[in-house]
């Protein structure tokens, strides 16, 4: 009975190591970060357009763009690396071709 319970634990365990799980969490955080930074740029520039202040629109882009582009770069690199995982279906890539 003890041996049977141990076998169930082994099969239910995540087959990927902690580095893969950490990369997935970091990907999700960077994705949310760059989407929020991009949204702040767009909304800020829309507000500056309504206020007819071109200097403010340029300043918003200058201040926030490095964060948005940095977050997008991290998310893109991690997405590429995570595509090498064996269970890409678990990441939501239903249309990924399997050999």
C-alpha positions as semicolon CSV with decimal commas, in nm:
position;residue;x (nm);y (nm);z (nm)
1;X;0,000;0,000;0,000
2;X;0,284;0,242;0,078
3;X;0,453;0,161;-0,252
4;X;0,133;0,237;-0,444
5;X;0,094;0,577;-0,276
6;X;0,455;0,664;-0,357
7;X;0,403;0,579;-0,724
8;X;0,105;0,816;-0,744
9;X;0,313;1,102;-0,605
10;X;0,584;1,050;-0,863
11;X;0,347;1,051;-1,160
12;X;0,160;1,360;-1,040
13;X;0,477;1,564;-0,990
14;X;0,571;1,838;-1,240
15;X;0,829;1,691;-1,481
16;X;1,005;2,025;-1,523
17;X;1,263;2,164;-1,290
18;X;1,242;2,479;-1,082
19;X;1,423;2,682;-1,350
20;X;1,146;2,612;-1,601
21;X;0,873;2,702;-1,353
22;X;1,061;3,020;-1,257
23;X;1,098;3,116;-1,625
24;X;0,723;3,073;-1,676
25;X;0,643;3,291;-1,375
26;X;0,895;3,553;-1,491
27;X;0,741;3,543;-1,840
28;X;0,394;3,611;-1,700
29;X;0,521;3,898;-1,485
30;X;0,715;4,060;-1,771
31;X;0,416;4,020;-2,005
32;X;0,184;4,198;-1,763
33;X;0,450;4,463;-1,693
34;X;0,509;4,558;-2,055
35;X;0,139;4,555;-2,139
36;X;0,068;4,792;-1,851
37;X;0,361;5,016;-1,946
38;X;0,235;5,028;-2,306
39;X;-0,115;5,106;-2,186
40;X;0,020;5,392;-1,974
41;X;0,202;5,531;-2,278
42;X;-0,108;5,517;-2,496
43;X;-0,342;5,662;-2,234
44;X;-0,091;5,928;-2,134
45;X;-0,037;6,036;-2,493
46;X;-0,412;6,035;-2,555
47;X;-0,453;6,265;-2,256
48;X;-0,172;6,488;-2,382
49;X;-0,337;6,496;-2,726
50;X;-0,666;6,603;-2,570
51;X;-0,480;6,868;-2,371
52;X;-0,296;6,973;-2,691
53;X;0,043;6,938;-2,519
54;X;0,297;6,785;-2,758
55;X;0,580;6,822;-2,507
56;X;0,394;6,613;-2,252
57;X;0,324;6,344;-2,512
58;X;0,695;6,322;-2,600
59;X;0,794;6,322;-2,233
60;X;0,557;6,037;-2,151
61;X;0,704;5,829;-2,432
62;X;1,061;5,915;-2,333
63;X;1,005;5,821;-1,970
64;X;0,798;5,503;-2,011
65;X;0,928;5,353;-2,338
66;X;1,244;5,194;-2,188
67;X;1,029;5,005;-1,937
68;X;0,779;4,890;-2,199
69;X;1,052;4,783;-2,443
70;X;1,257;4,617;-2,169
71;X;0,958;4,418;-2,047
72;X;0,870;4,321;-2,404
73;X;1,226;4,206;-2,467
74;X;1,232;3,989;-2,155
75;X;0,891;3,841;-2,238
76;X;0,996;3,769;-2,597
77;X;1,318;3,595;-2,498
78;X;1,144;3,389;-2,231
79;X;0,864;3,295;-2,473
80;X;1,127;3,169;-2,718
81;X;1,305;2,969;-2,449
82;X;0,981;2,830;-2,310
83;X;0,884;2,708;-2,657
84;X;1,144;2,436;-2,613
85;X;0,952;2,279;-2,324
86;X;0,814;1,937;-2,402
87;X;0,460;2,022;-2,290
88;X;0,389;2,331;-2,499
89;X;0,018;2,245;-2,481
90;X;0,029;2,328;-2,109
91;X;0,143;2,679;-2,201
92;X;-0,159;2,736;-2,423
93;X;0,001;2,663;-2,760
94;X;-0,277;2,437;-2,888
95;X;-0,179;2,485;-3,250
96;X;0,187;2,399;-3,208
97;X;0,287;2,112;-3,433
98;X;0,409;1,794;-3,265
99;X;0,648;1,553;-3,432
